[in-house]
Amino acid sequence: MIKHTEPFLHYSIENFLPEQKYQQLTAIYSHLQFLEKESDLFHFYQTNELAQEPSLDFFKKELSGKFKEITTMKETTYNIFASYYFKGNYLLCHDDVVEDRKFAFSYYLEDHPSGELVLYDNTASKVVKKVKVKKNLLVIF
């Protein structure tokens, strides 16, 4: 796990899941139902809430292990959605500040030549960092 401080505290974990668990997660993903979501800030496809899905218990256990490395919080609850972006889909600059949320994360199932997680400064006016979309990468904010 690599700790980054710019433009704000975040962590990146390459090869987050062992290969067998990664394959298990990709199999689950391939059977999910995605619904089109669109507003002035985004256009992509997303599942309904998956946190209570028993088949993802192993994934939540792996996440919990990483959260225990970076925080002293004892209780952990999750909101988990899977998303899919077709060519031309987007998610504009936003913060992940939500009441009672301590962390947000993005997990990438596959490499994508044009995909990037773009991190801005606190004014959202300057790009500070770009994180390449990479297979089995977890980024925690």
N, C-alpha and C positions, 0 to 999 in steps of 0.2 A: 504494500500500500504506500502510495506516495502522497505526502501532504503538500498542498500548494497554498500559498497565501495571497497570490495576486490573481485576479483583481479582488478576490475575497476568499475566505477559507473554503477549500474544497479538497476532496481526496479522489485519486484515481487508482483503480485496481485492475490491472491487466490480468487476463486469464482468471477471472473471478471464480468461475465454476470449474471443478474438475471435469474432464472430457465426458464421462458417463452422465453426470448431472446436466451438463450443457446439452447433450443429445436428448436427454429426457425433457428438458425445457423446450427445445426446438420442436419436439414431437407434440407437446401440449399446445404450443403457439400455432402450429399448423392446423389445429382443429378448432380454434377460437372463432367466434363470430365478431366481425368488425362492422361498426356503424359509422356512417359519414358524419363528421362534426365540422361545422363551418360557422365562422363569425368574421368580424373585421380583423381579428387578431390571428386567426388560424383557419386552416382547411386541411384535414387529414382524416384518417379512419381510426376508430378506437373501440375497444371492448367496453362492456359494462364493468363495474367494480369486480375485482378478482381476489381481494384479500381473504375472503372466506372460502375460496376454492381449495378443497383438501389436497388436490394434486399438486398444489404449489407450496405445501408445508415445508418441503426440503429447501426451496428457494428462500422462504422467510427465515428458516433456521440459519442459512448461510448469511443472509443480510444481518440478522441479529448478532452473529458472531463479529461481523465487521463493525457494527454500531457499538458493541461492547469495547472495541479497541479504541474508539474515539470519544466516548462519553461515559459518564457514570450513571446514566439513567437506568433504572431497573425495569420499568414497564415499557413495552414497545407495541404500538399498534400501527397498522399499515393501511394505506390506500394504494392499491395496485391496479394499474390499467396497462394494457398492451396497446401500442399504436403502430400504425402502418402508414407510410407516406408514399404516394404515387408521385411520378414526375409532376412538378408544378405545385404539389402540396407544400404547406409551410406552417411554421409557428413563429410569430413575430416576437421581438424582444419583450420580455416580461420578467417579473420576479416571481419567486415561488413562495412568497409570504402569504400564509394562510393561518388564521387563528388556530392556536394549539399545535401547529406544525413545528417540529424542531429541526428536521432534516428533509431534504428532497433528494431523489436520486434518479439517474437515468442509467438504464442497462441496455447494451447493444448486442443483438444476436448475431449480426453479420457485418462484415466490412461493406462499406459503400463508398465508391469513388468520389461522389459529390457531397456526401453528408458531413456536416460539421456542427458541433455544439459551439456556439459563439458566445463568449463572455464579454460583457461590457463593463465600463467603469460605473461608479455609483450614480452618475448623471444619465447613463444610458446613451451617451453621445459619442463615445469612442470605443472601438473594439480593442480589447486588451489581450485577448487570447482566443485561439481557435483550437478545439479538441477534435481530432479526426474520429469519425465514426469507425469503430473497430470491433471486430468479433470478440465477444465475451469480455467487454470492457464495462466496468461499473464506475460511475462518477457520483460521488455523494457531495451534496452542498449543505 
